[in-house]
């Protein structure tokens, strides 16, 4: 059985949490005691039906305000697939929390209120989805029951969103009319929308192909930790522990260690203490090399014939996530996988207007949730790929060394 | 092209997180309760660091109200592993700090554990504690990051969590703060059991069906022990039970079961209609935000 990681995004009151509640409820992933607990809480509400949103709004402040503040992770499975679902906040001030959830997602469900159509938040969420390279987008047009299940309403929103999608270069967009509250087109196809010839949402989630997610061509192995037992029997053992982020490795591969450029050969590969001859992307392994060379955390082991770019100058798309504004010339720590280097944001080329998708050249200020194109200079060389080709070695975070906060998400171009 | 089974993906993710803790912190620790989740963490640590030693000790917060079977298991495991164990005694904290011990029928030391945990963290200078919490357990936990920063009082601020992107973990902290790291955040109860089956992991005997004298209280079965108060009209009887979670004897309820093997337990869990904590934890029912409040106060 494989695993699909997905995120749901939408604006306030689009019914996102209700949709998740519905998916969990209809796939029988809610337990009786959890249901009783939310029934108890919804008793005082007027219409009597239970409020499924209470399943994901796990914080007191969220329940008080009736909004989602931070990502909630939910887990469910069907006989076909296992799902990890990140419920993202819709509020503009919590956009950085959406970015957190979206960074690991294979698929995004973008919710649109059928009565409101495409709004600023829809565009913002779509920009984030495109920027983070989420491969599959499902546009769920919700609250169809409130527009009499009208095909015209659906088609107009579809046409409107198609414009945004093409501007952003989003491919594989699937459109689906739903009513999360009533369960229409969620697990079963709705009887109220015979004009819709697609599949139900759950069917789509179960059958989306995940092959394109992994880069199998460019072997990358960032070293996290060096294992040195230093016992009598294992006196010379040096194991380089890490997770293969892309590609495959075989015993006997000629390798290069970056940034130093040292060369050696893969002597052994171990997974969980067992020796194997081959390992591939997403496996946590331990390498031993034929030569005793200096390797430590933050280095990256690649194959000699396929090397990433070694550079001190990066061009990045950057999502700013701190309340303090970003100014050109500010210094931060840039962390890429296990490597952290000092860096300076040199030039801010443009800021993206989330409504018009226009590029505002040389913006005066960059604030919370702004998306910009910038150049970064690092104190030491870093080995990187371009984000669209290789997510893991193409992404990094900026850390403010005075507050230790994570303040920026960088996608290397 | 390769495909990787979801359980292998979860294992690999957990190993990655544990190695990040080892790589980023000076003095980490692994919180070990004797329950299946922390036992799973130990297996993950073996996979992450063997043939080397663990780069951290195991830390057990002993409330004095543990199941004897869990303590016995703990000592056996530590002996087999050849790793260091640090035990923090709640009993001692109560004595040294003059804490007020809760009273009542099932007087639980659950809240007092936090004092001992924070003491141990301070005494040993731990900057990161690895825990076996899972996001599917409870709705406040569903909100927590994998690297969860706590202030010098061990407190969690749910409104001020760091963005956590891709598989990059920011473990930078100021002196006095610490990080709680949760490698099996993305596992469900069933994932843990499937992993235990796959890895043939030995568990404390109380996870399997056995005869036990139980008190029936509000549809829950509480083990008869010196730590609870028994009243005259209490309904006490011998039951065939197993435990679905292992906490203190005062706040963990048993479930009726004949399951004596992992396969049988997994079948029962697939068929159950009640959540893990809902069925077995007496301490979560206090209020809607019980877990959130405890976490804000430094609970792991």
Contacts between the chains, C-beta under 8 A, distances in Angstrom:
chain1	res1	chain2	res2	distance
A	1	B	5	6.9
A	1	B	6	5.5
A	2	B	3	6.5
A	2	B	5	7.7
A	2	B	6	6.2
A	3	B	6	4.1
A	3	B	9	5.6
A	3	B	10	8.0
A	31	B	272	7.5
A	31	B	273	6.1
A	31	B	274	5.3
A	31	B	275	3.9
A	31	B	278	6.2
A	32	B	273	4.7
A	32	B	274	5.6
A	32	B	278	7.8
A	33	B	274	5.2
A	33	B	275	5.5
A	33	B	278	3.2
A	33	B	279	7.1
A	34	B	275	5.7
A	34	B	278	6.7
A	37	B	278	8.0
A	37	B	288	7.3
A	41	B	288	7.0
A	55	B	139	7.4
A	56	B	139	7.5
A	56	B	142	7.4
A	57	B	139	7.9
A	58	B	138	7.9
A	58	B	139	3.2
A	58	B	140	5.2
A	58	B	141	7.9
A	58	B	142	5.2
A	58	B	143	4.9
A	58	B	292	7.4
A	59	B	140	6.7
A	59	B	143	6.0
A	59	B	158	5.2
A	59	B	159	7.9
A	59	B	289	7.9
A	59	B	292	6.1
A	60	B	288	7.6
A	60	B	289	4.6
A	60	B	292	6.0
A	61	B	158	7.7
A	61	B	159	6.7
A	63	B	288	7.5
A	69	B	158	7.8
A	69	B	159	6.6
A	70	B	143	5.3
A	70	B	158	6.6
A	70	B	159	7.7
A	70	B	161	6.2
A	71	B	143	7.1
A	72	B	139	7.2
A	72	B	142	4.7
A	72	B	143	5.5
A	73	B	135	4.5
A	73	B	142	5.3
A	73	B	143	8.0
A	73	B	185	7.5
A	73	B	186	7.0
A	74	B	136	7.8
A	74	B	142	6.7
A	75	B	135	7.4
A	75	B	136	4.9
A	75	B	186	7.5
A	75	B	188	4.9
A	82	B	6	4.8
A	84	B	186	5.8
A	96	B	163	4.8
A	97	B	161	7.8
A	97	B	163	6.9
A	99	B	163	6.2
A	99	B	165	6.6
A	100	B	163	4.7
A	100	B	164	5.3
A	100	B	165	6.0
A	103	B	165	4.1
A	103	B	166	4.7
A	104	B	166	6.4
A	104	B	167	7.5
A	211	B	1	6.8
A	216	B	1	6.4
A	216	B	2	7.7
A	224	B	16	7.2
A	224	B	19	4.2
A	224	B	20	6.2
A	224	B	22	7.7
A	224	B	23	4.9
A	225	B	19	4.6
A	225	B	22	5.1
A	225	B	23	4.7
A	225	B	49	7.9
A	225	B	55	7.7
A	227	B	49	6.2
A	227	B	50	7.9
A	227	B	51	7.1
A	227	B	52	4.1
A	228	B	52	6.3
A	229	B	51	5.0
A	229	B	52	4.6
A	229	B	53	7.1
A	234	B	51	5.6
A	237	B	51	6.4
A	239	B	51	7.6
A	239	B	52	7.3
A	241	B	19	5.4
A	241	B	48	6.9
A	241	B	49	7.5
A	242	B	16	7.9
A	242	B	19	7.1
A	243	B	12	6.3
A	243	B	15	7.4
A	243	B	16	4.5
A	243	B	19	8.0
A	243	B	167	7.6
A	248	B	2	7.6
A	271	B	47	8.0
A	272	B	11	7.7
A	272	B	15	7.8
A	272	B	46	7.8
A	272	B	47	3.8
A	273	B	46	7.1
A	273	B	47	6.5
A	273	B	50	4.8
A	273	B	51	7.2
A	280	B	2	4.8
A	280	B	4	8.0
A	281	B	2	7.6
A	282	B	4	5.5
A	282	B	9	6.3
A	282	B	12	5.9
A	283	B	4	7.1
A	283	B	8	7.6
A	283	B	12	5.6
A	284	B	11	7.6
A	284	B	12	4.3
A	284	B	13	8.0
A	284	B	15	3.8
A	284	B	16	5.4
A	284	B	19	7.4
A	284	B	47	7.6
A	284	B	48	7.2
A	297	B	23	4.8
A	321	B	163	5.1
A	333	B	172	7.8
A	335	B	168	5.7
A	335	B	170	6.7
A	336	B	168	7.6
A	337	B	167	7.7
A	337	B	168	6.8
A	338	B	20	7.3
A	338	B	23	6.1
A	391	B	166	7.0
A	392	B	166	6.9
A	392	B	167	7.1
A	395	B	165	7.1
A	395	B	166	5.2
A	395	B	168	7.2
A	396	B	168	7.2
A	397	B	163	7.8
A	397	B	165	5.8
A	397	B	168	5.2
A	397	B	170	6.4
A	399	B	170	5.7
A	399	B	172	6.0
A	401	B	172	7.8
A	404	B	170	7.3
A	404	B	172	4.1
A	404	B	173	6.1
A	404	B	174	6.5
A	405	B	162	6.1
A	406	B	162	4.6
A	406	B	163	5.0
A	406	B	164	7.4
A	406	B	165	7.5
A	406	B	170	4.8
A	409	B	163	7.0
A	409	B	165	5.2
